[in-house]
C-alpha cells in the first residue's frame, strides 16, 4: 500500500511538473491597448522607477503609424541624459531554469517622435523579484525600419524567472546618450522550445 501511494505521488508530481513546464505563459494586455496618452503605463504593466513611463500610441508626438494588432501600441524612448524607458510584468507561471523558452513581438521605429528621432535596440531582462535584472535574456540589433517586423527570441534562463522587463536602449557601438525611439506591439505567449542552447536574436529578413 505504501509503495502504491509513493508511486502514485511520484507519477502525480511528474505529470504536474511536466504540465507546468510545457504550459504557455500569456502576457496580460500583450498588444498594449489603452487610450493614447503620453507618459502612461498600459494596463497590466508597471514601471520600475521614475522617468521610465512609456507612451501609448498613435496620435501623440507626431507618431501616426497604425497599430499592428488592436488599436494602440507602445513607444519607448531614450534621452540625452542617459536614461531610458522600460516596462515590466510578473509572469503568470515562472520560467524554470534549465529550459529553453521562445516568444515573439513586433517592432518598428518612427522617424518622427517629437525630436526623439533616432533608432534604438530592445533589451529583455528576466528577474526573480520585482524590478530585478538578474539575466539579460535577449536583445535586438539596431531597429531602423519603419514597418512592423516580427522578432523571434529563444532564451535559456539560468535561474527561475518571475518577472520580465522590456526596455529601450542605445544601439551597440554607440557610447554617447541620445534621443531615440522604438515601437512595440503584439507580444506572443511565452512557450517552451526544443532547443538546448540560447539564441538571443534572430535577424529579420533585409535588416542590416
C-alpha positions in Angstrom: 0.0 0.0 0.0 2.8 2.4 0.9 4.6 1.5 -2.4 1.4 2.3 -4.3 1.0 5.6 -2.6 4.6 6.5 -3.2 4.5 5.6 -6.9 1.2 7.5 -7.3 2.7 10.6 -5.7 5.8 10.3 -8.0 3.6 9.9 -11.0 1.4 12.9 -10.0 4.4 15.1 -9.4 5.9 14.1 -12.8 2.7 15.0 -14.7 2.1 18.2 -12.6 5.7 19.3 -13.3 5.5 18.5 -16.9 2.3 20.4 -17.4 3.7 23.5 -15.7 6.9 23.3 -17.8 5.0 22.8 -21.0 2.4 25.5 -20.2 2.2 28.6 -22.4 2.7 31.8 -20.4 0.5 34.6 -21.7 1.1 38.3 -21.1 -1.8 40.5 -19.9 -2.5 43.3 -22.4 0.0 41.9 -24.8 -0.7 44.5 -27.5 -0.7 47.4 -25.2 -4.3 48.5 -25.6 -5.4 51.7 -24.0 -6.2 55.4 -24.5 -3.4 57.1 -26.4 -1.5 59.3 -24.0 2.0 60.3 -23.1 3.8 59.1 -20.0 1.2 56.5 -19.4 1.6 52.9 -18.3 -0.7 50.5 -20.2 -3.0 48.3 -18.1 -1.3 45.2 -16.5 2.2 46.7 -16.9 4.2 48.7 -14.4 7.3 50.8 -14.2 10.4 50.2 -12.0 11.4 53.8 -11.4 10.5 57.4 -12.1 11.1 58.6 -15.6 10.6 55.2 -17.3 6.9 55.6 -18.2 6.3 54.9 -21.9 3.7 56.4 -24.3 0.6 54.7 -25.6 0.4 55.5 -29.4 -0.6 56.6 -32.1 -1.7 60.2 -32.1 1.0 61.8 -30.0 4.4 63.4 -30.6 3.9 63.2 -34.4 3.6 59.4 -34.4 0.7 58.4 -36.6 1.6 54.9 -37.6 -1.2 52.3 -37.3 -1.0 49.5 -34.8 -0.1 46.1 -36.0 -2.6 44.5 -33.6 -5.6 46.2 -32.0 -5.8 49.9 -31.8 -2.7 51.0 -29.9 0.9 50.1 -29.3 3.8 51.2 -27.1 6.5 53.8 -27.6 9.7 53.7 -25.6 12.4 56.4 -25.7 15.9 57.1 -24.6 17.2 60.6 -23.6 20.4 62.6 -23.8 20.8 62.4 -20.0 21.5 58.7 -20.3 18.0 57.5 -19.1 15.6 55.2 -21.0 12.1 53.8 -20.7 11.0 50.3 -19.8 8.0 48.2 -18.8 7.7 45.2 -16.5 5.1 42.4 -15.9 5.0 39.5 -13.5 4.7 36.2 -15.3 1.6 34.0 -14.5 3.9 31.0 -14.5 7.6 31.2 -13.8 10.1 30.2 -16.4 12.2 27.4 -15.0 16.0 27.4 -15.0 17.5 24.9 -17.4 14.7 25.0 -20.1 14.5 26.8 -23.4 11.7 29.3 -24.0 10.6 31.3 -27.0 8.4 34.2 -27.8 8.0 36.9 -30.5 6.9 40.6 -30.8 6.5 43.2 -33.4 9.0 46.1 -33.6 9.3 49.3 -35.6 10.8 52.8 -35.4 9.3 56.2 -36.1 11.3 58.8 -38.0 9.3 61.5 -36.2 8.8 61.3 -32.4 9.0 64.9 -31.1 12.7 65.1 -31.6 13.4 61.6 -30.2 14.0 60.5 -33.8 17.0 58.1 -33.8 16.6 54.3 -33.8 17.4 52.1 -30.8 17.7 48.5 -29.8 15.5 46.5 -27.4 16.6 44.5 -24.4 14.7 41.9 -22.5 15.6 41.1 -18.9 14.5 38.4 -16.6 14.3 38.6 -12.8 13.4 36.6 -9.7 11.9 39.6 -7.9 10.2 42.8 -8.9 12.3 45.2 -11.0 15.4 42.9 -10.7 17.6 42.5 -13.8 19.1 39.1 -13.0 19.7 37.9 -16.5 19.8 39.6 -20.0 17.7 37.1 -21.9 17.7 38.7 -25.3 18.4 41.9 -27.3 18.0 43.1 -30.8 20.3 44.8 -33.1 19.7 48.4 -34.4 16.0 48.6 -35.2 15.8 51.2 -38.0 12.9 50.0 -40.1 9.6 51.9 -40.0 7.4 49.0 -41.0 6.3 46.4 -38.4 8.5 43.3 -38.4 8.4 40.2 -36.3 11.3 39.4 -34.0 11.6 35.9 -32.6 13.6 35.1 -29.5 14.8 31.9 -27.8 16.3 32.1 -24.3 17.6 29.8 -21.7 17.1 31.0 -18.1 20.0 30.3 -15.7 17.6 30.7 -12.7 13.9 30.8 -12.3 12.3 33.9 -13.8 9.2 35.5 -12.3 9.4 39.0 -14.0 10.1 40.2 -17.5 11.5 43.7 -18.2 11.4 45.1 -21.7 13.4 48.3 -22.3 14.7 50.6 -24.9 18.4 51.1 -25.1 21.2 52.8 -27.1 22.4 50.8 -30.1 25.5 48.7 -29.9 28.7 50.6 -30.6 27.3 53.9 -29.5 28.9 55.3 -26.4 27.0 58.6 -26.1 23.4 59.1 -24.9 20.9 60.3 -27.5 17.2 60.9 -28.1 15.7 57.8 -29.8 12.6 55.7 -30.0 11.4 52.2 -30.6 7.8 50.9 -31.1 6.4 47.6 -29.7 3.2 45.7 -30.4 1.7 42.2 -30.3 3.7 40.1 -27.8 3.1 36.4 -28.2 2.7 33.9 -25.3 6.0 32.5 -24.0 6.3 28.9 -25.0 8.7 26.1 -24.1 11.0 25.3 -27.1 13.0 22.2 -28.0 16.4 23.8 -28.3 19.1 23.2 -25.7 21.0 26.4 -26.2 20.4 30.2 -26.2 19.6 32.2 -29.3 19.2 35.8 -28.2 18.4 37.3 -31.5 17.2 36.2 -34.9 17.6 39.0 -37.5 14.5 39.6 -39.7 14.9 39.4 -43.4 16.5 42.5 -45.0 17.7 44.0 -41.7 21.3 45.1 -41.8 
